Amino acid sequence: MFAGDMHSPIYNCITGQYMATTLFPSSTLLVPASLKEANPITRNSSSKLLVNCKTLKELKQLHCDMMKKGLLCHKPASNLNKLIASSVQIGTLESLDYARNAFGDDDGNMASLFMYNCLIRGYASAGLGDQAILLYVQMLVMGIVPDKYTFPFLLSACSKILALSEGVQVHGAVLKMGLEGDIFVSNSLIHFYAECGKVDLGRKLFDGMLERNVVSWTSLINGYSGRDLSKEAVSLFFQMGEAGVEPNPVTMVCVISACAKLKDLELGKKVCSYISELGMELSTIMVNALVDMYMKCGDICAARQIFDECANKNLVMYNTIMSNYVHHEWASDVLVILDEMLQKGPRPDKVTMLSTIAACAQLGDLSVGKSSHAYVLRNGLEGWDNISNAIIDMYMKCGKREAACKVFEHMPNKTVVTWNSLIAGLVRDGDMELAWRIFDEMLERDLVSWNTMIGALVQVSMFEEAIELFREMQNQGIPGDRVTMVGIASACGYLGALDLAKWVCTYIEKNDIHVDLQLGTALVDMFSRCGDPSSAMHVFKRMEKRDVSAWTAAIGVMAMEGNTEGAIELFNEMLEQKVKPDDVVFVALLTACSHGGSVDQGRQLFWSMEKAHGIRPHIVHYGCMVDLLGRAGLLEEAVDLIQSMPIEPNDVVWGSLLAACRKHKNVELAHYAAEKLTQLAPERVGIHVLLSNIYASAGKWTDVARVRLQMKEKGVQKVPGSSSIEVQGLIHEFTSGDESHAENTHIGLMLEEINCRLSEAGYVPDTTNVLLDVDEQEKEHLLSRHSEKLAMAYGLITTGQGIPIRVVKNLRMCSDCHSFAKLVSKLYNREITVRDNNRYHFFKEGFCSCRDYW
C-alpha cells in the first residue's frame, strides 16, 4: 500500500519524484514482462498500459515509473482516473485501499466525481458497504455533488450490508436532486428495499414508475422470491409477460426458484414452457435452477434428464443435485453422481462432501464414509463444523460410536450443533442414559437440542418425562416450534391427557405456530387418543391440506369409537378429493369395521383393496380380518382365512384368533392357536396369560396351574392392570389392588359408597372375570380393586359435579368394570371415558358407545 494518507501531497510534482525513488529505488524495481517489450512510457501509451495491468504489483510499478517521468503532472486528472479505475478493476482489498490513497491531498484538488464513483463502486462490489458509505460522506464534505451514477453504486453498497437507515437517507437525496425519474436509480432503489426486506416499499416505487425495463421487473420479482413471497413473484412474472417485457436469464432464475419454493410442479412446467416459447438459450445457472426446481417439486426423473443433458456441468450443479438427492433420501444416486464427478467433473468441495457423507449415513455405507472422511482430512475440510457434525452422524448411523466420539473429542470448536449431532446419534443408538447425561452437560442448548431430547423420550415411551422436559424448556424462556409440538402432541395422546392436549392447542395458537400436515395430523391423533373425537375432527376440518396420513388419522378417530359408517364416509370423501389410498388407511378402515361389528362392510373393503385400488393385502390386513371375524364369533371362517393366506401367518394373526377364542370361550381352538403362537413367539407374555385366562374362564384349574408353572419356569410375569387419570394437569396412576395412593382412604370410602348405590340399583359383580381359584367373597373383593374402578373413584372425589372423567387403561376392560362404569355414569350423572388397549368406551346415562361389543 502507498505510504501516506488521504491528505498527504504525495502526487505533488515536486515530491512525486522523491517519493518514487525513495519507496521504489531503481535497483529493486521489477518491470512486468508485458512492459519490457513495450516502447518507453509516453503520455499516449500510459492509458493503454494502465488498462493492461492485471495485478496490483504491476500497477504499482507502472505508477512509480509514470511519476518519475512526470506523466501525472501534465495530465493528472486523466491518468489518475485511469489509475483508480484499474485499481478498482483488480478488485482486491489492497488494490481498493491503494486507489483510495492515490487521489487524496490536502486541498482535494485531485479528487473528482469520477474517482469517487469508481471507488464507491469498487467497495460496493467487494461487499465493503460501510467503506463505500464513508466515501460518499467524504465526497459531500468536499463539496463534490453526486450524480445519477453515484446512487446506484451507493445503493448497492447499502443493500450488501442491509443498511436500511442509510439507504432511506440516500433515497431522500435522490428525491431532492430530482433523480427519481432515472430508471437506473429507481431500479437500484427497488433492489435495495427488496434486499432489506421492505418489498412493499419497492413495490410502491415500482408502481409509480413511468418507465420500466426488464431490470425493474426482475428486481421486484427477485425481492418477492427472496422473501418467501413466491406466489407474488410468479404472479408478477406473468404480469411482466402481459406487459410485453421479455425476461432475461436472471429473471428466469428468480421465477424458477420461486416455483421451487412453492413446490408447484405444474407452475414450474408452465414457466419452462414459457422459456421454450421465447427460444431462450439455457445458461448454466438456469440449468442449475431448473434441476433444483424439479427436484424440490418431486419430479426427480425430469431433473436428472436435464442434468444429464447439460454438457457444461459446474460444481454448483453437481452440489445442487446431490443435496436434493440427500433430501429425498435417494442416497445411492448421490454416490453415482459423485463417481461421475470424480471421473470427469470438477473437484469436490466441502458442500459435495457434506452431501456424500450424509448419503453414507442414510445408506449405512461405512466404507465410502471412511473414504470421505479421509478426503476431508487430506484437503483440510474438517475445520468446517458442518462437515465434522455430518461425520459424527455418519459414524453413529453406521454403528461406530467410538469413531464418532473420537471425531467429537478432536473438534477444536464444538458448537451446539456438534453436541446435538452426538446426542441424536446416541438416541438412535438407543443409549438414552448417555444422551441425557450429555444433554445435561451442555453449556448452551438451542431449540434443536430440546426437540431432540423430547422426541427421543417420546420414542422410548417416556411420555411424562417428555412433557416435564417441555415444561423445563418453557421455564427457561425457550418457545417451542412445530417439531416440539409434534412430540408433545404424541406424548399427550399416549397419556390420554385431554386437559394438557387442549393446552397444547392453545399454545400453538398463541405462539402462531404453523399447523402443517405433520402437526395437524399429530393433533388429530392426539385428540383421538384422548377420547375427544369432536376436537379431533375440528382440527381435521381446519387443515388447509390433507394427505393420506391426515385422512387415515381422521378415519382412526371413527375407528376408536367403533363408528363404521363415519369411517367409510370419510374414506369415500377422501376418494372424491382424488387422494390415493395406501395400505395404512385400510388398516384404520378394517379396525373401524371390527370395532363396530360390521362384518359385511369389512369383507367388502378387504376384497376391494387389490381389485379396486391395486393394493395387495399385507399381513396386518389379514390380522384385522381375523380380528373382525373372531369378534363376530365367526371362528371357523377366521381359521379358513388364515389357512388360505398367501403368506405365512405371524404371531399377530394367531393372537387375534386366540383373543376371539377367549371372548367366545372356545377352549379347543384356543389351545391350537396358542401352540402356533408359542412356536412363532415364545417370548410373548400375552400368549400364556391369555391361554391361562381361557382355561380359568372354563374352570379348568389344572390347565391354569400347568400354564402358570410354565410361565414361572420361563421367568414370564403377567403385566399388572393399571389405569391413569388426569386431574388438574397431573397424571395419577393406579394398579389393580393398589393401596399406595395418598388418597387411598378416601378412595376406599368412595368405592364403598358406589358399591352400595350400585347394589341398590341391582348390580351384581361378574366374578367370572376373576381368573383365580378362590371363593366368591374373595373374587368380589378383587373385582372391587380393579385399577379402572380406583381411577373412577378418585375422579369422583377430586372433580366437580358434572365434570367428565377420563381413564386410560393398559389392558382390555373386563365385562364387570364395563357394567360398573355404565351404572356409575347413570347414578352420578357423569360422562366417563375409558380408553383400554384396544378402543374407547364412552359411557353416558348408563349406556356405552360400543353397544357392549368389544
Phi, psi and omega in degrees: 000143182293140179292156177097173178239191186296341185252005179275138185280056186286346180257007174299136187300328183289314183274344183301316180297319181296315181299317183295315183285332180283312183282327182231074180300149187299332181293336182251001183289121178256111181276129179302147181302326182292341182261339183297323183276349182281165176292160176307146185294128175234172178299324184285328184271344186299318182299316181294320181293323179298318181295328184280352180291127182257338180232162179294327179299314178297318182296317179299317181295317179294320179301315180295318180296322178294322179293320180297327181271001177072020183289334180282344179279324183284315179230066187297315186296313184295309183291323180294322176302317181291325177297314178299313182300319179293321179297317179294323181295325177298320166080012176268162179299321180294318181291326177293316178294325177298316179296320181297321180284342189286333188252000185272142167213176187299324183265350180069022183292331184278336184291137179226165178300321180301315182298315180296315178301318181296314181291319177300318177298317181297312180294323178296317180296327180279359180081010180264066186298324181296323178293321179296319179294320178297322177297320179297316178298316179299320180299317179294320179299324181280000176083013178272123184275127179292162178233189185292345177275334182295314190293320176301319179295316182294318179293327174297320177297316179297323179295319184297324183252012178053043181274079185297312183300314180295320180295322178297321177295322176297320177302318178299319179295322178300315180295318180297325181273357178072028182261007183295342179278348179288124187295325181290320178294316180297319178298321179294323178294318178299314179298318180299311181295323179295316180295327181274007177082011180251060185296330180297323177290323176297320180294323178298317177296315181301314181295333181271357182285132177282330179231134178229145173239186184299329180292323179301310181295315183296320180300317181286320177299317178297321178297315178296314183296321182285347183247029178058032174245055189294324179299317179295324180297313181293320179299316180294326179298315180288331173296324178299317178296320178295331180279358177081016179264122182278129181289158174253177181303325180294319177301315183295321178298318180298314184286327176295318177297324178296318178297323179297318180294324179285341185055038181255098185295317181299318178295320178298319178295324179296319178294319179297322177297323179296321178299317180296318179299324180284344183070026183285132178286134182280117174279169180299319181292328177290319178299319179299317179296321179294317177301314180297318182296311181296322178296313182292333178274358174092358178266077187291327180296316179295320179298316182294323179296315178298319180297313182295327182281346181284124183278332185247070180284133176251180184298320181299319181294317177300315181296323180298310184289325180292316180295325178289323176299319178298316181299321180274001180062035171263061191297323182298327179290332177299316182290330175295314178296320179299319180298316177298319181297318181291330182280317186218007182256189177289166181290131180301143177246192184295327179292319177301313183293328178298315178294319181297314181294321177297321178295319178298323178296317180294322183275344187069029183271092183291325183299306179292328178299316178295319179298320179295319177299317179297318178300318179300315181293319180297328185257011175065033182265356184291344179289345178277117187306317183300324179294311180297321178298319179294323179295318177301314180298319181297313181296322179296317180290336178270006177078019180250073184296321182299318179295320179297315180295326179294316177299317179300314183295327184273356179287121181288330183239087181276106178274173178298330178294323178298311178299319180298320180298318180293317179298315180299321178295318178295323178297314179296328181282353177085009181263076182294326183297312180292322178300316181295320181296317178294320177302317179294331182279345183297128178283331180228134177234142173248184183299324180297322179301310181296316181297322180298314182290318179298314178298322180293318180296321177295320183298325181261020175065026175264069190289317180296320178296323179297316180293322178296320178294324176296320178297319178296321178299318178294320180297332179272007174076022180258111180287144178283163175238194183301318181295318179303312187288334174297315179295315181293323177298319178296318180297315179299320181297314181293327179281343184069027184273089187293318180300317178292324178298318178294323177296322179302316179297317178297319180298317180298317180293316182295324183266008175052044178278127183293125178270094179273190182302314184294313181291319179301316179296320179296322179291320176300313180296322179300309181294326177298314180291334180274004176076031179234075184298328181295317178293322179300314181288331177296316177296317182299316182291335180275351181292130181291318179236145179226120173262186184296330178294319179295316178296322179297318179298318180293319177296325176298329176299315179294323182295321182298329180257009176071026181269083183297316182298316179297321180296316182290324176300316178296320180298316179295322177295321178300316179295322179297328180272015174063029175269121185283126180289154174240185184291333183291321182296330179287332174297314179297319181294314181293327176295319178299318179295321180295314180292331181267356180071025183266080187293312183299316180294325177295315177301315182299316179295319182298314182286340179279346185305305183277321184291316185264332187238359176068027180249114180286128181300135176265180181301325182294327179290322176296322176299319178297319181292321177297320178296316180299311181291320181295316179301323182281000179085007181270064187292321180295318178295324178296318178294318178301319180296318180298317183289337181264002182296137179285352178235157181293129178294142179259187183294332180293318180297310180293328177296322177296320179293320180297318178297321178294324179296324178294315181301319184257010172055045176261092187292318183298311180293327178297318179298319179296314180295321180296322178298317178297318180296318182297324178293322184277320185217074183296340182278350183290120180295320187300331181299307184294319181296314182295317180295319177300318180294323179295315178297321181294319179298329180271001179075018180269076188290334177294315178295324178300313181298320180297314181295320181289330175293319177297321178297318181294318180296325180272359180074021181274129179243137179290136177286122181290147177291133178221149179224148178232153178220140179262124178229120180053044175082356180250142181265124177249127184247141181232142175248147181306129181079003184294134176231018186268350183294145181301331181259025186303319181299313180293325178295318179299316178297321180294320179296321177297317179298315180300312182298324177296313181294324179291323179296318178298331180274001177098010181285133176235123181303136179269089187287354176294344178281350176269111189262048177230149181274073179230171182287170186296322182296318179293323179297318179296321179295316179297320178299320185292344182252022174297146190300322182291330177291320176299317181295318179296317179298319179295321178298322181293325183271349184246355180238155182289164180303130177088352179285129180298149178247130181235125184236139176244125183242144184277343180240176178291139180288132180280163184295328180291315178296328178296313178295320179302312182295323179299314182290322178298318180300327181279311186289329182255004178052051179236143169275126182239128177245128177236122174256112176265192185282006183234324186195183176257147171237119178254107183263130179206127177052037175088007180235156177242146182297335182282353182055038178060029179236102179205000000 
